[in-house]
């Protein structure tokens, strides 16, 4: 692939996480129950070990996620054990609650969630995550798509604070929670994806001046913010290019332009999936805690 040495971030749990990861490659793999890629990733890791491409499982960092149908205290441990079985591992490096949402069992893969959402027991679910930690089934735990109010509630009750959140830089920095950005280039091709990042004139301008791609400029900006990135490209050349962000930097002028001209917002709004008049979340403000 590429000989770049990807720096690690030390999480609050003490574990080291590579700052560049992919849903589809490299030494930091981001998967989830709902992606339906755990078993495939497990087979790929086994083959890499057999062929000597990887010396030991400890050389690979694996993240997977608890899906909403299992976001309940009594279901966390069985769900994690099933993920480990599919991955062929004794533990994962990082286990995340995918969304602050609970769905009725049997709704896996369904996009029509009306009448299928249940109240999410955030404290009880996190306690079950902590119990799984005591069993050694995951080195670190965290959350994904949590707003500030939900994180604050979790932190008030947590014995072990989340090590990672895949959102909210300023608040998480204050609380010692590492931020990981999933598909930060806009996920073009996904139902909720867009070209809002790669078509930005300011990024194109900086890329031209520096002889880089727009994606490299965007990823370098994220890297300089101290966040980690999970990029989901399947294209081999782009995967190589996405690693080539470590031996150069953006100027202060570049950083100021990006800050002024690109408003920060979440890529996945969730309004057509989780918002219902008769559901736990009746507005986007309730779901995302008013965060952009």
Secondary structure, 3 states (H helix, E strand, C coil): CCCCCCCEEECCCCCEEECEEECCCCCEEECCHHHCCHHHHHHHHHHHHHCCCCCCHHHCEEEEEECHHHCCCCCHHHHHHHHHHHHCCCCEEEEEECCCCEECCCCCCCCCCCCCEECCCHHHHHHHHHHHHHCCCEEEEEECCCCHHHHHHHHHHCCCCCCEECCCHHHHHHHCCEEEEECCCCCCCCCCCCCCCCCCHHHHHHHHHHCCCHHHHHHHHHHHCCCEEEECCCCHHHHHHHHCCCCCCCCHHHHHHHHHHCCCCCCCCCHHHHCCCCCCCCCHHHHHCCCC
